[in-house]
Amino acid sequence: MSDDQAFPMIAHDDPLYGGRIAGQRGMTLRDYFAAQVLNGMLAGRTSLAQDQYATAAYEIADDMMKARTALGEKE
């Protein structure tokens, strides 16, 4: 699967903070997708046992990553 990051921040000079801002990789795109799926499931009151939500969210996120690749997006 992809190791793309969601919301990466490149190190840069920032005069508002008086110096250099360190970069960070951000969360993985898979984690971002899973978080969005989980948010939707909880808002929609999906009828899963509590311990099944994370597994279902990551299964759907994995399907989203596969679809992204199938549609020609960067893997």
N, CA, C and O of each residue as an XYZ file, in Angstrom:
300
protein
N       0.835     -1.190      0.000
C       0.000      0.000      0.000
C       0.875      1.247      0.000
O       2.095      1.182      0.154
N       0.239      2.331     -0.170
C       0.932      3.601     -0.267
C       1.462      4.066      1.087
O       0.872      3.794      2.133
N       2.567      4.758      1.040
C       3.071      5.372      2.269
C       2.907      6.885      2.201
O       3.593      7.626      2.905
N       1.976      7.343      1.330
C       1.694      8.769      1.233
C       1.249      9.295      2.592
O       0.641      8.576      3.385
N       1.554     10.532      2.838
C       1.178     11.155      4.100
C       0.081     12.183      3.851
O       0.064     12.848      2.815
N      -0.818     12.306      4.794
C      -1.834     13.349      4.762
C      -1.322     14.510      5.596
O      -0.897     14.315      6.735
N      -1.356     15.682      5.057
C      -0.969     16.912      5.750
C       0.495     16.986      6.170
O       0.787     17.381      7.299
N       1.424     16.614      5.283
C       2.834     16.772      5.655
C       3.189     18.256      5.748
O       2.553     19.095      5.110
N       4.190     18.564      6.532
C       4.644     19.952      6.642
C       6.157     19.968      6.413
O       6.918     19.320      7.132
N       6.563     20.708      5.418
C       7.979     20.819      5.087
C       8.625     21.836      6.024
O       8.048     22.883      6.317
N       9.830     21.512      6.488
C      10.563     22.455      7.347
C      10.760     23.769      6.586
O      11.046     23.766      5.389
N      10.606     24.879      7.288
C      10.734     26.188      6.627
C      11.024     27.278      7.661
O      10.802     27.107      8.860
N      11.519     28.386      7.158
C      11.730     29.561      8.010
C      10.406     30.298      8.141
O       9.704     30.507      7.152
N      10.072     30.683      9.341
C       8.814     31.378      9.579
C       9.072     32.582     10.477
O       9.357     32.422     11.663
N       8.973     33.784      9.919
C       9.254     34.989     10.709
C       8.285     35.199     11.872
O       8.645     35.845     12.856
N       7.075     34.673     11.780
C       6.125     34.825     12.880
C       6.595     34.105     14.138
O       6.292     34.527     15.254
N       7.329     33.027     13.951
C       7.831     32.253     15.081
C       9.303     32.520     15.346
O       9.902     31.896     16.222
N       9.885     33.441     14.599
C      11.257     33.851     14.848
C      12.303     32.798     14.550
O      13.341     32.756     15.210
N      12.058     31.965     13.590
C      13.065     30.961     13.261
C      12.554     29.874     12.361
O      11.610     30.055     11.592
N      13.192     28.762     12.475
C      12.906     27.627     11.609
C      11.834     26.726     12.238
O      11.901     26.385     13.419
N      10.863     26.358     11.430
C       9.808     25.446     11.851
C      10.198     24.048     11.373
O      10.480     23.843     10.193
N      10.212     23.113     12.278
C      10.566     21.739     11.925
C       9.453     21.108     11.100
O       8.275     21.397     11.310
N       9.824     20.262     10.179
C       8.844     19.556      9.367
C       8.313     18.336     10.096
O       8.878     17.890     11.094
N       7.235     17.819      9.587
C       6.695     16.567     10.117
C       6.025     15.808      8.978
O       5.499     16.404      8.038
N       6.054     14.504      9.080
C       5.527     13.674      7.997
C       4.007     13.718      7.897
O       3.464     13.532      6.808
N       3.327     13.953      8.971
C       1.869     13.915      8.948
C       1.372     12.498      9.152
O       2.169     11.567      9.270
N       0.072     12.332      9.192
C      -0.496     10.996      9.345
C      -0.512     10.301      7.993
O      -0.448     10.959      6.954
N      -0.595      8.991      8.001
C      -0.652      8.284      6.725
C      -2.000      8.553      6.070
O      -2.989      8.839      6.745
N      -2.022      8.458      4.764
C      -3.261      8.643      4.030
C      -4.273      7.566      4.430
O      -5.471      7.836      4.512
N      -3.793      6.357      4.676
C      -4.669      5.266      5.123
C      -5.312      5.606      6.465
O      -6.506      5.376      6.656
N      -4.519      6.159      7.406
C      -5.073      6.564      8.697
C      -6.099      7.682      8.528
O      -7.127      7.690      9.205
N      -5.824      8.621      7.632
C      -6.757      9.718      7.378
C      -8.078      9.173      6.830
O      -9.154      9.555      7.291
N      -7.986      8.278      5.842
C      -9.197      7.676      5.289
C      -9.975      6.946      6.384
O     -11.191      7.110      6.494
N      -9.283      6.142      7.193
C      -9.946      5.377      8.253
C     -10.624      6.311      9.252
O     -11.732      6.026      9.706
N      -9.984      7.404      9.595
C     -10.582      8.357     10.536
C     -11.856      8.964      9.961
O     -12.843      9.143     10.675
N     -11.830      9.280      8.668
C     -13.017      9.856      8.037
C     -14.157      8.832      7.981
O     -15.316      9.165      8.230
N     -13.814      7.599      7.654
C     -14.815      6.524      7.623
C     -15.414      6.332      9.021
O     -16.632      6.242      9.177
N     -14.547      6.270     10.030
C     -15.004      6.081     11.406
C     -15.940      7.208     11.823
O     -16.966      6.967     12.458
N     -15.590      8.411     11.473
C     -16.434      9.563     11.792
C     -17.815      9.409     11.165
O     -18.830      9.663     11.813
N     -17.846      8.994      9.911
C     -19.131      8.784      9.240
C     -19.936      7.660      9.858
O     -21.152      7.773     10.013
N     -19.264      6.574     10.212
C     -19.968      5.447     10.834
C     -20.569      5.855     12.168
O     -21.708      5.500     12.469
N     -19.822      6.590     12.963
C     -20.331      6.998     14.271
C     -21.459      8.012     14.133
O     -22.411      7.984     14.913
N     -21.369      8.904     13.156
C     -22.429      9.887     12.936
C     -23.703      9.212     12.442
O     -24.813      9.646     12.752
N     -23.526      8.141     11.668
C     -24.674      7.430     11.123
C     -25.193      6.341     12.032
O     -26.150      5.645     11.694
N     -24.570      6.192     13.176
C     -24.970      5.184     14.157
C     -25.048      3.788     13.542
O     -26.038      3.074     13.699
N     -23.992      3.426     12.847
C     -23.887      2.087     12.284
C     -23.998      1.077     13.419
O     -23.439      1.281     14.497
N     -24.709      0.003     13.176
C     -24.945     -0.962     14.250
C     -23.858     -2.031     14.297
O     -24.080     -3.175     13.900
N     -22.701     -1.654     14.778
C     -21.595     -2.581     14.987
C     -21.300     -2.647     16.480
O     -21.597     -1.719     17.232
N     -20.713     -3.757     16.888
C     -20.212     -3.819     18.262
C     -19.046     -2.837     18.361
O     -18.340     -2.607     17.379
N     -18.849     -2.273     19.515
C     -17.835     -1.234     19.700
C     -16.458     -1.660     19.197
O     -15.744     -0.854     18.600
N     -16.080     -2.904     19.428
C     -14.750     -3.357     19.027
C     -14.633     -3.623     17.523
O     -13.546     -3.939     17.040
N     -15.726     -3.501     16.785
C     -15.697     -3.744     15.341
C     -15.513     -2.473     14.513
O     -15.201     -2.558     13.325
N     -15.696     -1.313     15.107
C     -15.619     -0.070     14.347
C     -14.255      0.172     13.719
O     -14.172      0.494     12.534
N     -13.195      0.023     14.482
C     -11.851      0.305     13.954
C     -11.503     -0.662     12.827
O     -10.954     -0.261     11.801
N     -11.825     -1.932     13.027
C     -11.533     -2.917     11.989
C     -12.282     -2.584     10.702
O     -11.703     -2.615      9.616
N     -13.553     -2.269     10.826
C     -14.355     -1.921      9.649
C     -13.829     -0.656      8.978
O     -13.773     -0.583      7.751
N     -13.445      0.337      9.773
C     -12.932      1.591      9.212
C     -11.666      1.349      8.405
O     -11.506      1.913      7.323
N     -10.755      0.509      8.921
C      -9.516      0.232      8.190
C      -9.758     -0.651      6.973
O      -9.052     -0.517      5.973
N     -10.731     -1.543      7.031
C     -11.059     -2.347      5.849
C     -11.557     -1.445      4.727
O     -11.173     -1.622      3.571
N     -12.406     -0.485      5.059
C     -12.913      0.448      4.058
C     -11.782      1.357      3.569
O     -11.688      1.645      2.376
N     -10.933      1.805      4.483
C      -9.789      2.637      4.087
C      -8.883      1.881      3.123
O      -8.387      2.459      2.156
N      -8.665      0.595      3.377
C      -7.852     -0.219      2.469
C      -8.501     -0.303      1.092
O      -7.813     -0.240      0.073
N      -9.827     -0.446      1.061
C     -10.539     -0.462     -0.219
C     -10.403      0.887     -0.935
O     -10.289      0.937     -2.160
N     -10.415      1.966     -0.170
C     -10.238      3.295     -0.769
C      -8.838      3.442     -1.369
O      -8.671      4.031     -2.436
N      -7.839      2.901     -0.674
C      -6.472      2.960     -1.194
C      -6.362      2.158     -2.495
O      -5.706      2.592     -3.442
N      -7.009      0.984     -2.537
C      -6.997      0.161     -3.750
C      -7.704      0.878     -4.895
O      -7.220      0.864     -6.027
N      -8.844      1.502     -4.612
C      -9.574      2.233     -5.642
C      -8.752      3.402     -6.163
O      -8.763      3.691     -7.359
N      -8.056      4.058     -5.285
C      -7.201      5.183     -5.666
C      -6.134      4.724     -6.644
O      -5.854      5.404     -7.631
N      -5.539      3.565     -6.369
C      -4.518      3.005     -7.254
C      -5.147      2.594     -8.584
O      -4.580      2.856     -9.645
N      -6.306      1.955     -8.533
C      -6.987      1.498     -9.741
C      -7.372      2.669    -10.653
O      -7.397      2.531    -11.876
N      -7.662      3.790    -10.059
C      -8.025      4.978    -10.841
C      -6.808      5.748    -11.340
O      -6.939      6.806    -11.957
N      -5.631      5.209    -11.069
C      -4.419      5.817    -11.612
C      -3.759      6.841    -10.726
O      -2.841      7.538    -11.158
N      -4.213      6.943     -9.491
C      -3.563      7.865     -8.567
C      -2.249      7.279     -8.118
O      -2.024      6.076     -8.244
N      -1.385      8.114     -7.596
C      -0.102      7.685     -7.078
C      -0.303      6.652     -5.976
O      -1.102      6.851     -5.061
N       0.427      5.552     -6.074
C       0.318      4.521     -5.034
C       1.141      4.867     -3.837
O       1.167      4.110     -2.866
